Amino acid sequence: MISIIGAGPAGSYLAYLLAKQGKEVAVFEEHNAVGSPVQCTGIVTHSIEKFFRLKNEVVARRLNKVVVVSKSNRIEVNVDEIVMWRDLFDRFVSEMAVDSGAKLYLNHKFLGFNGKSIIKVKDSKTNKIKEIKSDIIIGADGPYSAVAKSAGMDMGLRHYIGMQAKVRLKMDTDAFETHFGSDFPNFFGWVVPESEDTARIGIGCFENAQEYFYKFLKSRTGKKDVICWESGLIPLYNPKKVIQSGNVYVIGDAASQVKATTGGGIIPSLKAANTLCGCIINNKDYGREFRMQSGKELLLHLKIRNLLNRFSDNDYDKLLELMAQDKVKKVLKKYDRDTPIPLVLNLILKEPRFLYFAKALLSKPA
C-alpha cells in the first residue's frame, strides 16, 4: 500500500504512474475538492505536453509572446506558453490517477505517524481519525509539508510570498508580461491574461509583499480593485533538502522542487514524479536519482536567481538590450525555461556578451 498525501499535480501524477505499474495507491486530500483553493498562476511552457495531452477545457489561453519590462527598457519575445485553469488542471490529473486505479479520499487531513508504517488521517466529514497501514508514504502536501515535518525531514527552507489577484484589465491576450528591477526585489512581477477583460497580476517577495503588490497593481492598472485573491507560498529550491527518509518521500513543493528563476513548480514536480516512480519500482535511491535527473537543472535555475538578485536596474536594462537581438530571440523561442542548460549554452554561443552575466553562475548558491 502506497499512501500519497496531497492531490496536487505532483501527488496525482505520481499516483497515476504507480497505479499504472499495478501498485495499490491511495491519495489523501484535505480539501473537499481537488484544485481548491487556487494558489498558482497556472502558466507553463509547451514542455508540459511531453507529459499530457491537455483537454481543451483545461486551457484558458495559449500565448505566443512575452513582454519583458525593466526600468527603462521593454522588449517582446516570441514564446509558446499555455495558461491553464489551475483547478481544472489539478482535477484532470487526479482523474487520470483514479481512472488508472488509484483511490482518492477527499476531506482527509494528514495528522502524523503511528510508527513507521501507519499514518493517521482525520476525516473532516465524520471527525473520525483513521489509521492507514502504508508500506510507503509520500508527502506531496505543499511548501509547509506536514509529512516532511512529521518525518523529521523539515529544514529551514526559504519561501517567497506569492501575491496574486485576478483583476479587470484589457491587454493583448496573446502575450503575458514579466517586470524586473528594484520595484520587484529578489524576484519579479507578472501580468497574465485570462480572458478578454481579466488578468492575473502578481509578484513574489521575501518580505513587504503587500506593499510591493499594491504599488505594482496601481502602476499597471491605475486602480486597486481586485476580483479575487490567488496567493500562496513559493519555495526556493534547496539542493541540500532531504527528500527521502526510510519509507517516507517528499515531492513537488514539499521537496522545494521549483525553478528559482520563475517560481514554476509544475513541470519539475512531474519530472520528479517520473523519477520517484522509477525509484520505487526498481528500489533505487530517490535522492541520488533526482540529483542526476533534475538536480543540475534546478541548481542552474538557483544560480541564475542568485545572479539576478544582485542586478541593478541598469543591469536589467543591459540584459534586455542583448535579448532584443533577433539571433537571441531565436534561441529563446527554441529553448524554453524548462531546458535551462541548452538555453544558457546556446545564448552564450550566439551572444558572447552574456558571459558578462554568466560568469557569476560559477559562484556557490546561497
N, C-alpha and C positions, 0 to 999 in steps of 0.2 A: 504494500500500500504506500503510495506517494501522496503526501499532503502538501498542497501549494496554498500559501496564504496571500491573497490578493488576486483579483481578476482583471487587472490592467493588461495591456498588451504583452508585457513580459511573462506574467503568470499564465495567461490564457494560451499564448503561443507555445510556451513550454509544455503545458498540459496537452495541447493538440499533438505536438511531436511525440511525447511519451505515450499517449493513448494509441497513436498510430503504430507504435512499437509493441503494442499489446500489454502495456503496463496498466495496473489499476491506479487511477488518478482521481483525487478529489480536490476541488478548488473551493476555498472558503473566502467569501467576500462579505465584509462587514456592512456594506450599504444595502439598501433594498432594491437597487438596480445597478447593473454593470454600467460603468461610464459616468456615474454621478458621484460627486459633483465634478464639473469640468474644471480642470486646472492647467490647461495647456493651450498653446496657440494652434496646434494641430497642423503646422506646415512642415512638409517633408520633401526631400528630393525624390526624383524618379527612381532612386535606388530601392525604394520600398516595393516596387513592382517585381523585384527579384524574389520577394517573399510571398506576395499575394497578387492575385488579380482582383483589384478592388471593385466592389459593386458600385454602380453609378450613384446610388443613394448615399454612399459614404463620402463622396467627393463634393465639397462645397464649391471650389473653383480650381481651375488649372491656370497657373501663372507662367508667363514667358519672359518676364523682365523683373529685375531687382533694381531699385533706385537707391544708390548708396550716397549718403549725405554726411559731410563733415562740416566743420565750422564755416569754411569759405569755399567749399567745393561740392559738386554734385555730379554724379555720372549714372548712366544706365548700362546695365549688362544683361545680355540675353541668358536666360536660365530655363530650366524645366522643373517646375515645382508644383506641388499639389497641396491645396488647403483642404483638410478633412473636417467633417463634422466629428469632433473627437468622441462624443458619447456614442455615436452610431458606429464609429470605427471599433471602439472597445467592444461593443456588443457583437459586431461582425466576427472579431477574433474569438470571442467567448463562444459564439455559436459553432465555430469551426471545431473548438475543443469538445463541446458537448456532442456534436454530430459524430466525432471520432471515438466517443465512448467515455470521455471524462464526465464526472459528476460535479455539478455546480450547486453550492449551498449559499444562498443569499442570507443576509441578516445574521451572519455568523462571525463573531469577533474573536480573534485570537487573544487568549489571556496569558498563555505561558506553557511551560512544560511540566509534566509529571514524570520525571525520569528522562532517559534519553530517547525513548521511542513512543511516548504518549504526549499528545498535545491537548490542551484544554481550550475549548471554544464556547462562547456564550451565544445561544440562540435568542436574539432580542425579541422575537415574537412570543416565545414561551417563557423567557427569562431563565431557561434551564441551562446549566453548564454541562457540556458533554466532554467526555474523554475519548480521543480517537487514537487508536494504536497505529503508528506510522513507521515504516522502515526508513523512509527518507522524508525530511521536512524542508521545504523551500520557502524562503521569505521573499515574496515579490510585493511587499507591502509598503513601498514608498520610502521617501528620504528619512523619515523617523521610524525606521523599521522596528517593530516590536519583537519580531523574530530575532533580528540581529542582537538587540539588547538582551533578550532572554537567554540567548546562547553565548553571551559574553563576547560577541563579535563587534559590539558597538565601539566606535572610536571617534575622536574629535573631528568629524567631518565639517567642512565649511559649506554653507548654503547661501545662494543668492535668494533674496526676496523677489520673486517674480510678480510684479503688479500688472495685471492686465484687465482691461474692461472692454465691453462692446459699446460703441458709440455711433451716433448718426453722423455719417461722413461720406460725401461723394468723392470718389477718387478713381483713378484708372484701374479698372477691375482686372486688367491683365498683368498688373505689377504690384509688388509689395515694396515697402521701404525699410531700410535699416539706417539708423542715425548713430554717429560716433562722435566722441570728443569729450570735453570737460563737463558738459551737461549730463553725461552718462558715465560716471566714473566706474572703472573696473568691469564694464560690460557695454551694453548698447541699448538703443530703443528701437521699436519696430511698429510698423503700421501695416496690417494685412487685410485686404478686402475680403468681406464675407459675402456680400451681395451688392446690388447697385447703390444702396444708400447706407450700408452698415459695414463697419470695420472693427478689427480687433487691434487695439493700441496698447502698448505695454513697454515696460523697462525692467531691467534686473539691477539690483543694487545689494551691496552687503549691509548698508545702513542708510537711513533717511530716505527710504524708498518712496514714501508717500509724498514728501516734498518734491523730489525729482519727477515723480509721475505727474503731479498736477501742473508743474511748470511745463513739462513736455505736452501734456494734454491741451493746455491753454494756447501754447505757441503753435501747435499743429491744427487745432480745430477752432480756436478762438472762443471756446466755452468750456464749461466744466460739467456738462451733462453726461451722465453715464447710464446706459440701459441696464447693464448688469455686470457684476464682477466675476472674473475667472482667474483669480490669483492663486499662487502656490509657491512652494519652495523648489529651488533648482539646485541639486547637489553639484559641488565642484569635484571633478574626478580626482581621486587619490590613489596613485599606483601602489601604495602600501596597504590599502584596505584589505582586510582578511575576508575572503568570500566563501570559505568552507571551514567548518569545524566538525569533524566526525561525520555524522549523517545529516548535518544541517548545512544548507547552502543559502546564499542570497543572490539576487539577480535584479537587474534594472536599477531604478533609483536607489533601492536598498543597498546596492553594491557600488553606488556612485558611478555607474556605467553611462556617463553622459559626456557629450562633446563640450569641452570647456570653452570653445570658441563661440558657440551658439546657444548652449543650454539644451540642445536637442538630445533626447534620450531614447526615442522610439526605435530607430534603426540599430543603434548599439545594443539595445536590450534584445532585439530579435536575433542579432548575431550571437549574443551571449546565450540565448536560449538554445540555439543550434549546438553551441559548444557544450553546454551543460547536459543536454540530452545525450550527446555522444559520450560524455564522461560517465554518466550514469549507466548507460547501456554497456559500455566497454570497460567499466571500472578504472577510469583514468583520473588523474589529479586535475581537478577543475581549475584551481588557481594557476597551475603551470600552463595548462592548455589555453586558458583565457589570455594570459600574458602573451603567449605565442601567436594566437589568432587575432586578437583585438587590442592587446595592451599597447603595442607600438603606435597604433593609430591614435588611441586616446591620449597617450603620452605626448605625441606631437601636437594634438589639439591643446593640451595643457601648456606646453612650451610656447605655442603661439599666443595663448591667452596671457601668459606671464609677460610676453613681449608687448602685446597691445596695452596692457595695464600701465606700461611705462611711457606710452606715447603722449606727446603733447598735441595740441590742436594743429600745430604746424606739421608734425609728423603725419597725422592723418591726411592733411591736405596734400602732402607729397606722395603718400601712398596712393591716393585716388588719382593723382596725375599719372602715375605709372599704370594704374589699372585702366585708364581711359584709352590706352593704345589698342588698336584693332588686334594686334598679334597677341596681346594679353587677354583680351576679351574672348578670343577663340579658345584659349586654354581654359578659361573659366567656364565656358559653355561645355567643353568636352569632359572635364573632370569636376565632379561636384564635391561638396564638402564631406561626403561620406567616403571619399577616396583621397584622404589628405596627403599621403606620401607621394603618389604620382602627381598630384596637383602642385605641391610645393616644388618638386623637382623640375617639372615642366615650366613652371613660372620662372624659375631661376635660369633655365636654359634659354627661354625666349627673351627674358629681360634680366641680364646680369645685375642691373642696379638694385634688384630685390635683395641682393646679398648684403646691402647696407642694413636691411632689417633682419635678414635671415641669420646673420652671424650670431645674434643673441639667442637663437634656438639651441645653441650648444650649452647654454647655461643650465644649471640644475633647477628642477621645478621647485616652486615654493611649497 
